[in-house]
Amino acid sequence: MLKNKRLEERRKRISKDIDLFVKHSFDVVDRIHNLLEKNEMEQKDLARLLGKNESEISKWMTGTHNFTLKTISKIEAALDGSILMLDDGVKAKKPVIYYFENPEYRLKPQKDSSSVPLSWNASSQSITQPSSNYLN
């Protein structure tokens, strides 16, 4: 495919936030289209559910509309699905440990009547069990 040099130069000058805004705008519109299709609906059905004119929904769906979180939430409720799926893949610097009492183990109370929790280390997917003197 032949690329226009001027167009490529201009694209390089676009700030990252504008580039991301355009990408996210089109992602939101694509997701709304997917939900409409899944629900066997059209834009006019969404307009009716939201109490909007069809022309306003059509304008939104061009990919240049700046959706508010409130509007996105209303659309999600109307279409019974998620539009925003946030997962940045950021890993915790330290492992996250969840403490819980596992009903499979019978724990003997300590002198202070507290139980010894098991811990789950999500990063290594391992369970640390209490020492055997706490088990029946």
N, C-alpha and C positions, 0 to 999 in steps of 0.2 A: 504494500500500500504506500503510495506516495504521500509524504507529509509536507504540509505547507510550512516553510521556515518561519514566516511571520507569526503564524498561529502557535507554533511550538515555542517561540521566544516569549510570546505573551503568556502562555501557560506557565512558563518557568517563573514569571514575575508575580503570579497570583499568590497571595499569602496563604499559608497553610490553613488558617482558620476559615477562609472563604472556600478553599478547596474541600475541607471537611464538611462545611455547611451544605454545599451542593451535594456531596456524596450522601450525607445523612438525610437530606430532603428527599432525594430519590429513593433511598432505602425505605423511608416511612411510606411514601406513596406506593412503592412495590408491595410492601407488607399489607397495606389497606386493600390493594387489588387482590392479593392472595386471600385475605379474609372474606372479601366480597364473593369471590369465586367459591370458596369453601362453603359459604352460607347460601350459595345459589342466589345471590342478590346482585343488584345493579346500583349505580351511583344514585339513581332516583330513589331507591329504597332507603339508602343511607340518609339522603336528604330528608325524607319523610320522618325517619326515626329521630333525627337530630333537630327537626323543626326548622330546616334551612331550605333555601331555594336550590333547585338543581344546578343553576348557574354558579352558585357559590361553591358547591362541592366540585363541580367541573374545574373551577379555577384552582381549588386546592390541589387537584390531582395532576396539575401541570408539572409539579416537581419544584416549583419556586416559592411555594407558600411557606411562611415561617410559622409552623404549628406551635401553639403553646402546650404546655403539659396538661392544662385543663382540657383543651380541645382533644388532645390525644387520648386522655382518659375517657372522655365522653364517647369517642369513636370506639375505643376498646370495649366499653360497656355495651354499646349498641351492637357491636359485631361479635361479642362474647369471645374475645381473643386478645392476645398480647401483641402490641406493635413494637414497643421498646423491649429489647432483650439485652440487658446490660451484662456483659461478661468481658472484662478487660484482661483476663488471664494473669492478673498480678498474683504472685505467690507471696505468702507471708515470709518475712525474714526469719522468724522463729516458728517452730512447729506449734500448731494449735492443739491444745490438749483439752479434751472434754472429760469431765468427771461425772460418773453416774454409778448408781447401785445396780448391779446386774442381778435380776431375780433368779438366775440359774445357780448362783452361788449363795449358800447360806452363810451369812457373816455373823460371827459372834461379836457381841458388843464389847468394846474396850471398857476399862474401868470408868471412864467418863461417859459411858453409855452412847458414845457416837460410833457410827459404823465406819469401816475403812472402805473408801470408794475405789473402784477400778478406774483406770485412766486409759483413754484412747488417744493414741498419737496419730493424727490424720496424715501427717507427712510420711510416716513409715508404715502406716496401717497396722499398728501393733497394739495389743492390750497389755497393760502392766497389771498383773494380778497381785492381790495382797499375799503376804507370806502365809504358808500353810497353817500356822497356828490360829488363824482367824476363821478357817473353814471348819464346818462340822464334819 
